[in-house]
Amino acid sequence: MRTLLLADIHANLPAFQSVLAAAGTWDRLVFLGDIANFGPHPAECVDLLRSLDPVCIMGNHDYLIAGAWGKRNFFDQWSREQLSDAQLGWIGSFSDLLYLEDGILAIHGAYDVPYDILPGIPADMLDAAFRGQLRPDTKTVLFGHYHYGIDCETATAAYHCIRPVGHHRDRDTRAGYSILENGTLSHYRVPYDIEKTVSDTEKMPCLSEPFKSEWISLLKNAFHDSLLQKDAETIRSYGA
Ligand SMILES: [Fe+2]
């Protein structure tokens, strides 16, 4: 079976379309969460994803958009308003986690620890982050959420952060996806039409200056100083 793994589409339709064009044929699509926030194309991305009959895991942004929680900021609220009740209901049906075959866990991220999972995280912190979610037979954990490429094997399991489709902060502006086939996981990055996403972002009425400029800078460069600083502090904290 050839499984296409996607994570963190984040309402970026050109990026989503590019990975679908590059991925070729597949037997199963597993989406690891975050479909419709942080980008200009929430409804289009929801409709396209749904048309592919995927297995879907609930991301934190999916919960923000479609869940009962009302603490939404201007971006979250605008994204929610672009979606129909049927689209929101479909997002609300996503699973919190799912075991695929051979002890492979699909999950969006680990929320029960007070730190993020970024490159260089020590093995014991990685295990601790997911410990509450792991069955004894877990061999592999596939996740998204952190928007970095992470592949780490510990005594407990192999952990793989699926490269983000549409929201990048690792200095690589290309759209990411992964293929799982015959027990082998392969990661890919492909270019997409960033300028189309940028021009549509410029038209988003919910974004005011200077936030919009900073957001577009993030799209074009796949990093932003404030995020880099936050992530660098997180990575430094691993040694504390
Ligand atoms: Fe995300």
Residues whose N, C-alpha, C, O or C-beta is under 5 A from the ligand:
A	BS01	LIG	D8 D34 H145
